[in-house]
């Protein structure tokens, strides 16, 4: 096993595969830390909007970093072709599912209404005067 100093001394050039492996290790650790942060946020936060924020933002970024680390360490186009749809599917479904859960929580009344700065959904649910309802 070579180190960066040994690779630089041997030929004067860095071993780019070793650097890619090191970057992959760092990306996996950061991604795992973000996923851990998301799970702790789901357990510790009290209201639905805060939990949704913890469930979507750090978890999606953590998954993207882990997928990037896998692509760096395996260095194979079929692996990249498999990871790209995984990331795209996560980017498409996480905001949609968070929106649906937040809307259901709003309709059930299971969140703190005083925490909202503006309530656009309440205004949309009111019946217009000309509709006869």
DAWOUR-V113634 format. One line per field, one symbol per residue. ss: DSSP state (A for helix, B for strand, O for the rest). phi: phi as a letter, one per 30 degrees, with the letter a starting at -180 (. if undefined). A space follows every 50 residues. Layout:
# DAWOUR-V113634
ss: ???
phi: ???
This chain:
# DAWOUR-V113634
ss: OOOAAAAAAAAOOOOAAAAAAAAAAAAAAAAAAAAAAAAAAAAAOOOAAA AAAAAAAAAAAAAAAAAAAAAAAAOOAAAAAAAAAAAAAAAAAAAAAAAA AAAAAAAAOOOOAAAOOOOAAAAAAOOOAAAOO
phi: .ccdddddddbibddddddddddddddddddddddddddddddcdccded dddddcddddddddddddddddddhbddddddddddddddddcddddddd ddddddddicbddddddbcddddddddddddic
